[in-house]
């Protein structure tokens, strides 16, 4: 959730530095998948705020 509130440029910079190493079998390790999930979080939050 915290990443969803950062600009895409900051997220990309963090990914360049740290990558997306798998921590569990459910870890997102693909950058495109991560950005899609973060966009979904933004959409859900907007619906909650603006109904």
ZADO-1210 file (C-alpha; in nm, 4 decimals, padded with zeros to 6 digits):
<atoms>
<atom x="00.0000" y="00.0000" z="00.0000" code="UNK" pos="1"/>
<atom x="00.2807" y="00.2443" z="00.0757" code="UNK" pos="2"/>
<atom x="00.4223" y="00.2123" z="-00.2771" code="UNK" pos="3"/>
<atom x="00.0817" y="00.3015" z="-00.4213" code="UNK" pos="4"/>
<atom x="00.1258" y="00.6533" z="-00.2838" code="UNK" pos="5"/>
<atom x="00.4653" y="00.7182" z="-00.4432" code="UNK" pos="6"/>
<atom x="00.5215" y="00.8649" z="-00.7899" code="UNK" pos="7"/>
<atom x="00.6035" y="00.6040" z="-01.0557" code="UNK" pos="8"/>
<atom x="00.9516" y="00.7527" z="-01.0943" code="UNK" pos="9"/>
<atom x="01.0341" y="00.6880" z="-00.7279" code="UNK" pos="10"/>
<atom x="00.9030" y="00.3338" z="-00.7487" code="UNK" pos="11"/>
<atom x="01.1091" y="00.2695" z="-01.0629" code="UNK" pos="12"/>
<atom x="01.4208" y="00.4065" z="-00.8924" code="UNK" pos="13"/>
<atom x="01.3666" y="00.1755" z="-00.5942" code="UNK" pos="14"/>
<atom x="01.3196" y="-00.1196" z="-00.8295" code="UNK" pos="15"/>
<atom x="01.6403" y="-00.0290" z="-01.0149" code="UNK" pos="16"/>
<atom x="01.8252" y="-00.0269" z="-00.6843" code="UNK" pos="17"/>
<atom x="01.6671" y="-00.3265" z="-00.5104" code="UNK" pos="18"/>
<atom x="01.4879" y="-00.5282" z="-00.7781" code="UNK" pos="19"/>
<atom x="01.1962" y="-00.7564" z="-00.6969" code="UNK" pos="20"/>
<atom x="01.3515" y="-01.0665" z="-00.5414" code="UNK" pos="21"/>
<atom x="01.1056" y="-01.3414" z="-00.4524" code="UNK" pos="22"/>
<atom x="01.0459" y="-01.3713" z="-00.0785" code="UNK" pos="23"/>
<atom x="00.7576" y="-01.6206" z="-00.1035" code="UNK" pos="24"/>
<atom x="00.5809" y="-01.8100" z="-00.3806" code="UNK" pos="25"/>
<atom x="00.3305" y="-01.5206" z="-00.3969" code="UNK" pos="26"/>
<atom x="00.5862" y="-01.2399" z="-00.4297" code="UNK" pos="27"/>
<atom x="00.5390" y="-01.0170" z="-00.7326" code="UNK" pos="28"/>
<atom x="00.8671" y="-01.0320" z="-00.9229" code="UNK" pos="29"/>
<atom x="00.7522" y="-00.8688" z="-01.2468" code="UNK" pos="30"/>
<atom x="00.7624" y="-00.4882" z="-01.2705" code="UNK" pos="31"/>
<atom x="00.4601" y="-00.4665" z="-01.5022" code="UNK" pos="32"/>
<atom x="00.2546" y="-00.6831" z="-01.2659" code="UNK" pos="33"/>
<atom x="00.3590" y="-00.4658" z="-00.9716" code="UNK" pos="34"/>
<atom x="00.2540" y="-00.1444" z="-01.1449" code="UNK" pos="35"/>
<atom x="-00.0792" y="-00.3020" z="-01.2464" code="UNK" pos="36"/>
<atom x="-00.1460" y="-00.4027" z="-00.8855" code="UNK" pos="37"/>
<atom x="-00.0506" y="-00.0565" z="-00.7597" code="UNK" pos="38"/>
<atom x="-00.2902" y="00.0999" z="-01.0108" code="UNK" pos="39"/>
<atom x="-00.5648" y="-00.1309" z="-00.8846" code="UNK" pos="40"/>
<atom x="-00.4957" y="-00.0139" z="-00.5278" code="UNK" pos="41"/>
<atom x="-00.5317" y="00.3487" z="-00.6412" code="UNK" pos="42"/>
<atom x="-00.8622" y="00.2656" z="-00.8126" code="UNK" pos="43"/>
<atom x="-00.9985" y="00.0949" z="-00.5017" code="UNK" pos="44"/>
<atom x="-00.8951" y="00.3847" z="-00.2783" code="UNK" pos="45"/>
<atom x="-01.0620" y="00.6359" z="-00.5098" code="UNK" pos="46"/>
<atom x="-01.3846" y="00.4357" z="-00.5040" code="UNK" pos="47"/>
<atom x="-01.3740" y="00.4236" z="-00.1252" code="UNK" pos="48"/>
<atom x="-01.3165" y="00.7970" z="-00.0955" code="UNK" pos="49"/>
<atom x="-01.5513" y="00.9168" z="-00.3699" code="UNK" pos="50"/>
<atom x="-01.7971" y="00.6241" z="-00.3679" code="UNK" pos="51"/>
</atoms>
